[in-house]
Amino acid sequence: MKKIKVGVIGTGFIGSAHIEALRRVPGVQVVAVASNEKEKADKIADDFFISKSYKNWEELIEDKEVEVVHNCTPNNLHFKINKAAILAGKHVISEKPLTITSKESGELISLAKEKKIVNAINFNYRFYPLIQHAKRLFEKGEMGDVYLIYGHYLQDWLYYNTDYNWRLESNISGKSRAVADIGSHWCDLVQFITGLKIKKVFANLSTIHSKRKRPKQSVETFKSKEKLFNDYEEINIDTEDAGSVMLQFENGATGVFTVSQVSAGRKNHFWFEIDASKKSVSWNQEDPNQLWLGYREKGNEIIIKDPSLIDEEAKKYAHYPGGHPEGYPDGPKNLFINVYSFIRKGKDPLKDKKDFPTFEDGHWENKIVEAVLKSSKEQRWAEVQK
């Protein structure tokens, strides 16, 4: 098997997560890593036995050995890096948001089609085994018609006004923070499971800390809550810490979700429930190996992650026997396995069916975020523009 050569741009939390996941994907070799902080690139390269480290992303994209680029940089760099990789003829797996505007993401879709580039976006929660099982329940008609969808995605890593990260700076992260960062995962997942797109939104967003104290030294994602800093400068915040969004889906079903990055004690509490005409289904990311099914006429069920018990099409996403937990690191791995299988088989990105989220999905999420911002500002329902 000829190895597919990969380059990873970005050495923060998610960059390392990509590299760790790629080490478990057959036939893939990470040959280069890049960061604007060269010492971090060197350390990652040394830790993971990667042969080349670059001081900037341009050098990595120019590397002719690299066939696929993983873009794990801050949001404001996604468009220019993804575009440059496509123009260089390299396949792209991007972190979300795909770009910070739908105009940019629309341009990437057109360019990827023109160059026939395989493209993917890391909506990794789709690839938990029980999420795949839940999707099959809807596809096979076992759930019936969707009535109501609700849930939340709650974190506490920005709970204090001294918690800080680049995501708080809108010139880097974009006009939305909590919704674009974690709400996008929630919206993508419920649409993926049900097959229903969000049509309209009514949002109420709030900034709890309108001013924050920024440490005068750099802070990695999720590290600020350790509160190790003494020297700060105060800055204004213009993105949301939290918000609630009412939804209308294309079949007329309604829903609501809450996002927050200031909920004490909630680390990564991603939960949803979908109520349908035959039964209900619920899942909690912090307890990912159980799927709840609710009934009116009989006792409820708990489905345990076990490849011998879940749907046949979902089995390939469960790599260990029942009783052996699988969680967050396995989602990106499963996504990457599908993408690299598609590339290795020489499939046509314009014609062949894809079993992974693409730039089209990232573009649609941008449209949802823009509708949420419009709705919150104008305090009325906003259509998600096609």
C-alpha positions in Angstrom: 0.0 0.0 0.0 1.4 3.3 -1.1 1.3 5.8 1.8 -0.6 9.1 1.3 1.6 12.0 2.4 0.0 14.6 4.7 0.9 18.0 6.0 -0.7 19.6 9.1 -0.9 23.3 9.5 -1.4 24.5 13.1 0.1 23.2 16.3 -2.5 24.0 18.9 -5.0 21.7 20.6 -6.7 20.6 17.4 -3.6 20.3 15.3 -2.2 17.8 17.7 -5.6 16.0 17.8 -5.5 15.7 14.0 -1.9 14.2 14.1 -2.8 11.7 16.8 -5.9 10.6 14.9 -3.9 10.3 11.6 -1.4 8.0 13.3 -4.3 5.5 13.6 -5.4 5.8 9.9 -4.0 3.0 7.7 -1.8 4.1 4.8 -1.3 7.7 5.9 1.9 9.4 6.9 2.3 12.9 8.3 5.5 14.2 6.6 5.3 17.9 7.5 3.9 20.3 10.1 3.8 24.1 10.0 3.3 26.9 12.5 4.1 30.6 12.7 5.8 29.7 16.0 8.6 27.6 14.6 9.6 26.2 18.0 6.1 24.7 18.4 6.4 23.1 14.9 9.8 21.7 15.8 8.5 20.2 19.1 5.5 18.6 17.4 7.7 17.2 14.7 10.1 15.8 17.2 7.3 14.4 19.4 5.6 12.6 16.5 8.7 11.8 14.4 7.6 14.1 11.6 10.4 14.6 9.2 9.8 18.3 8.2 8.7 21.4 10.2 8.0 24.7 8.6 7.9 28.3 10.0 4.9 29.2 7.9 2.0 27.6 6.0 3.2 28.8 2.6 6.3 26.6 2.8 4.2 23.5 3.6 1.9 24.0 0.7 4.8 24.4 -1.6 6.2 21.0 -0.5 5.6 18.7 -3.5 5.6 15.6 -1.2 2.5 16.8 0.6 -0.7 15.4 -1.1 -3.3 16.4 1.5 -3.4 19.4 3.8 -5.1 19.5 7.2 -5.9 23.1 8.1 -5.9 23.5 11.9 -5.3 27.2 12.1 -7.4 30.1 13.6 -10.5 30.9 11.8 -9.3 34.0 9.9 -6.7 31.9 8.1 -9.0 29.2 6.9 -10.0 30.8 3.6 -6.6 31.8 2.4 -4.9 28.5 3.4 -7.7 26.3 2.0 -7.7 28.4 -1.3 -3.9 28.2 -1.6 -4.0 24.4 -1.0 -6.7 23.9 -3.6 -4.8 26.0 -6.2 -1.7 23.9 -5.4 -3.7 20.7 -6.3 -3.8 19.3 -2.8 -6.8 17.7 -1.2 -8.0 19.6 2.0 -9.4 18.7 5.3 -10.3 21.9 7.1 -11.3 22.7 10.7 -14.6 24.5 11.1 -15.8 27.1 10.5 -14.8 26.5 6.9 -14.4 30.3 6.5 -15.7 33.3 8.5 -18.2 34.3 5.8 -20.5 32.4 3.4 -19.1 34.5 0.5 -15.7 33.0 1.2 -17.0 29.5 1.6 -19.0 29.7 -1.6 -15.8 30.7 -3.4 -14.0 27.6 -2.0 -16.7 25.3 -3.1 -16.5 26.6 -6.7 -12.8 26.4 -6.7 -12.7 22.9 -5.3 -15.1 21.8 -8.0 -13.1 23.4 -10.7 -9.9 21.7 -9.6 -11.6 18.4 -8.7 -10.2 18.5 -5.2 -11.4 16.1 -2.4 -12.5 18.4 0.4 -13.8 17.7 3.9 -14.6 19.6 7.1 -14.1 18.2 10.6 -17.6 17.8 11.9 -16.2 14.9 13.9 -19.3 14.2 16.1 -21.0 12.5 13.2 -18.6 9.6 13.5 -19.4 8.3 17.0 -20.8 4.7 16.5 -24.1 5.5 18.2 -24.6 8.6 16.2 -24.3 6.5 13.1 -26.8 4.1 14.6 -29.2 6.9 15.3 -29.0 8.1 11.7 -29.8 4.6 10.4 -33.0 4.6 12.6 -34.2 7.6 10.8 -33.1 6.4 7.3 -35.0 3.1 7.8 -38.2 4.8 9.0 -37.9 3.4 12.5 -38.3 6.8 14.2 -41.2 8.1 12.1 -41.8 11.8 11.5 -39.8 14.4 13.4 -41.9 16.5 15.8 -39.4 18.4 17.9 -35.6 18.8 18.3 -33.9 20.4 21.3 -30.7 20.4 23.3 -27.6 22.3 24.3 -23.9 22.6 24.0 -22.4 24.0 27.2 -18.8 24.7 28.3 -17.1 26.7 31.1 -13.7 27.4 29.7 -14.5 31.1 29.3 -16.4 31.4 32.6 -14.2 34.1 34.2 -13.4 37.5 32.8 -9.8 36.5 33.1 -10.2 33.5 30.8 -8.8 34.3 27.4 -8.1 32.9 24.0 -7.8 34.1 20.4 -11.4 33.0 19.8 -12.5 36.1 21.8 -11.0 38.4 19.1 -13.6 38.9 16.4 -11.0 40.0 13.8 -9.5 36.4 14.2 -12.6 34.2 15.0 -15.3 36.1 13.1 -18.5 37.9 14.2 -19.9 34.9 16.0 -18.2 32.8 18.7 -20.3 30.4 20.8 -22.7 29.7 18.0 -20.0 29.4 15.3 -17.6 27.5 17.5 -19.8 24.9 19.2 -23.4 25.7 18.0 -22.3 24.7 14.5 -21.5 21.2 15.8 -25.0 20.9 17.4 -26.8 22.2 14.2 -24.7 19.9 11.9 -25.3 16.8 14.0 -29.1 17.1 14.3 -29.4 17.8 10.6 -27.1 14.9 9.8 -29.1 12.4 11.9 -32.6 13.5 10.8 -31.7 14.4 7.2 -33.7 17.7 7.7 -32.2 21.1 7.1 -32.7 24.2 9.3 -35.0 26.6 7.4 -35.5 29.5 9.8 -34.0 30.8 13.2 -35.0 33.1 16.0 -31.9 33.9 18.1 -31.2 35.8 21.3 -27.4 36.1 21.9 -25.7 37.6 25.0 -22.2 38.7 26.0 -21.8 38.0 29.7 -18.4 39.6 30.0 -18.4 42.7 27.8 -14.8 43.4 29.0 -12.2 40.7 29.6 -8.6 40.7 30.9 -6.2 39.5 28.3 -3.0 37.9 29.6 0.1 39.6 28.1 1.5 36.3 27.2 0.1 33.8 24.6 -2.6 31.4 25.8 -3.4 28.0 24.2 -7.0 26.9 23.7 -8.6 25.6 27.0 -5.4 26.6 28.9 -6.6 30.0 30.1 -8.9 28.4 32.8 -5.8 27.2 34.7 -5.5 30.9 35.8 -1.7 31.0 35.8 -1.4 34.7 34.8 -0.7 37.9 36.7 -0.2 40.5 34.0 -3.3 41.6 32.1 -4.8 44.2 29.8 -8.5 44.9 29.6 -10.2 44.7 26.2 -13.8 45.0 24.9 -15.6 41.8 23.7 -18.0 42.0 20.8 -19.0 38.3 20.3 -21.5 36.2 22.2 -20.7 34.1 25.3 -24.0 32.4 25.2 -27.4 32.3 23.4 -30.6 30.4 22.7 -31.9 29.8 19.2 -35.4 28.7 18.1 -35.4 26.6 14.9 -37.8 25.6 12.2 -36.8 22.7 10.0 -37.8 22.1 6.4 -40.5 19.6 7.3 -42.2 22.1 9.7 -40.7 20.6 12.9 -39.6 23.0 15.5 -36.7 23.1 17.8 -34.5 25.1 20.2 -30.9 24.9 21.4 -28.7 26.8 23.9 -25.0 27.3 23.6 -22.7 28.7 26.3 -19.0 29.0 27.1 -19.7 30.4 30.6 -21.6 27.5 32.3 -19.7 26.5 35.4 -19.0 22.8 35.7 -19.9 22.0 32.1 -16.8 21.0 30.3 -18.1 19.8 26.9 -21.8 19.0 27.5 -23.2 18.4 24.1 -26.7 16.9 24.4 -29.7 16.6 22.1 -33.1 14.9 22.0 -35.2 14.3 18.9 -38.9 13.5 19.5 -40.5 11.7 16.5 -43.9 10.0 15.8 -42.7 6.4 16.7 -40.2 7.1 19.5 -37.7 9.6 20.8 -33.9 9.5 20.8 -31.3 11.3 23.0 -27.5 11.3 23.3 -25.0 13.0 25.5 -21.4 13.5 24.2 -20.0 13.2 27.7 -21.5 9.7 27.9 -21.1 8.7 24.3 -21.4 5.0 24.5 -25.1 5.1 25.5 -28.1 6.0 23.3 -31.5 6.6 24.9 -34.7 5.6 23.1 -38.0 6.7 24.6 -41.5 5.1 24.1 -45.1 5.9 25.1 -46.4 2.3 25.1 -43.5 0.4 26.7 -40.4 0.8 28.8 -37.6 3.0 27.5 -34.3 1.5 26.2 -30.6 2.2 26.6 -28.6 1.1 23.6 -25.0 0.3 24.6 -22.2 0.8 22.0 -21.5 -2.7 20.9 -20.7 -3.6 17.3 -22.7 -6.9 17.7 -25.8 -5.0 18.6 -25.9 -1.8 16.5 -27.0 -1.3 12.9 -25.0 -3.1 10.3 -24.0 0.1 8.5 -22.8 1.7 11.8 -20.6 -1.3 12.8 -17.5 0.0 11.0 -17.4 3.0 13.3 -17.1 0.8 16.4 -13.6 -0.5 16.5 -13.7 -2.2 19.9 -16.0 -4.8 21.5 -18.9 -3.9 23.7 -17.8 -2.6 27.1 -14.7 -0.9 25.6 -15.5 2.8 25.5 -14.9 4.9 22.4 -15.0 8.7 22.5 -13.8 12.1 21.2 -10.5 11.0 19.7 -12.2 8.3 17.7 -14.5 10.7 15.8 -11.8 12.4 13.8 -10.1 9.1 13.2 -13.3 7.6 11.7 -13.9 10.7 9.5 -10.3 10.6 8.3 -10.5 6.9 7.5 -13.5 7.7 5.2 -11.7 10.6 3.5 -8.5 8.8 2.9 -10.3 5.7 1.6 -12.1 8.0 -0.9 -8.8 9.4 -2.0 -7.0 6.1 -2.2 -9.7 4.6 -4.4 -9.4 7.5 -6.8 -13.0 8.4 -6.5 -14.4 11.5 -8.3 -15.3 14.3 -5.8 -17.8 15.7 -8.4 -19.7 12.4 -9.0 -19.1 9.8 -6.3 -21.1 9.7 -3.1 -19.1 10.9 -0.1 -19.5 9.4 3.4 -17.9 12.5 5.2 -18.9 16.2 5.6 -17.6 18.4 2.8 -17.1 22.1 2.1 -20.8 22.2 1.2 -21.7 21.3 4.8 -19.3 24.0 6.1 -20.9 26.5 3.7 -24.4 25.7 5.0 -23.3 26.1 8.6 -21.9 29.6 7.7 -25.4 30.4 6.3 -27.0 29.3 9.6 -24.6 31.4 11.6 -25.3 34.4 9.5 -29.0 33.9 9.9 -28.5 33.6 13.7 -26.6 36.9 13.8 -29.2 38.7 11.7 -32.0 37.3 13.8 -30.4 38.3 17.1 -29.7 41.8 15.9 -33.1 42.4 14.5 -35.0 40.3 17.1 -37.1 38.5 14.5 -37.2 35.2 12.5 -34.5 35.0 9.8 -34.5 32.7 6.9 -31.3 30.6 6.2 -30.4 31.8 2.8 -29.7 29.1 0.2 
